[in-house]
Amino acid sequence: MTAALDRTFAVLELLAQHPNGLSVQSVAETLSLAPSATHRLLNDLVRLGYAAQPQTNRDYVLTLRFAALGLGYLGRLGVGDVIQPVLEALAAESRELVRLSLVDGDQLVWVAVAQGATSGLRYDPAREQGVVVPLAYSAGGRAWAASLDPLRARDLILQQGVTPPAGAVEGCTLRIEEIEAMLVRDRALGFSEAVDCFEAGMAALAVVVRRPEGQVIGCLSIAGPSVRLTSDRRRALLPALQQAAQTVGELLPASPLLCWSKP
């Protein structure tokens, strides 16, 4: 049963990364599964309403039922209704992209966003919502990693890998020792930054979100084109970001989701 569940969720997560769909062969090769077993699993997902095979395309795609589960769950937690006004206010003040990520076990996941840039250059990675945050190369990932025990942070970063994400500046690969040195600095500063290493031409500033009792439950970040979101501009926005993060921590409702993390 465990193996079957592992395969099922691996397929769901893979299809979530490919909204245009994948063939049986592509799914099987990517996940190292037998094509026959992959075909049966995909057909079971179709039967249950979580996947579909459009008439005009033999590839399999996720249905909105899968997305609705996640959106409905976040809605019932109150994340959108309670937190969105705070994000919108910070986005309006910064005139840049604001994103909230929440801790989910041993991962950090982007769950909410507000766009403050109304014209000109914009950083608007809408496809990243619901995606696990890279710990080594994103400001939010570094901010959370810096809040962890150093040994745990190292383990989680190595589990994710230290290969830069697609879109990062060529040659920006960091060794784990370099990343750990950054985390030491970030712990002392109380915030994290990333420039060009998550996406070329983009910069970001992030701080952790804490409950009033001190527990870290997520991160809040401001991101935008590096020509506009300069070092001086990031420093000027830091107090507003810190205040917004404090407000988010106070407003987020108590929930098992927001209290659960692996030791």
Secondary structure, 3 states (H helix, E strand, C coil): CHHHHHHHHHHHHHHHCCCCCECHHHHHHHHCCCHHHHHHHHHHHHHHCCEECCCCCCCEEECHHHHHHHHHHHHHHCHHHHHHHHHHHHHHHHCCEEEEEEEECCEEEEEEEEECCCCCCCCCCHHHCCCECCCCCCHHHHHHHHHCCHHHHHHHHHHHCCCCCCCCCCCCCCCHHHHHHHHHHHHHHCCEEEECCCCCCEEEEEEEEECCCCCEEEEEEEEEECCCCCHHHHHHHHHHHHHHHHHHHHHCCCCCHHHCCCC
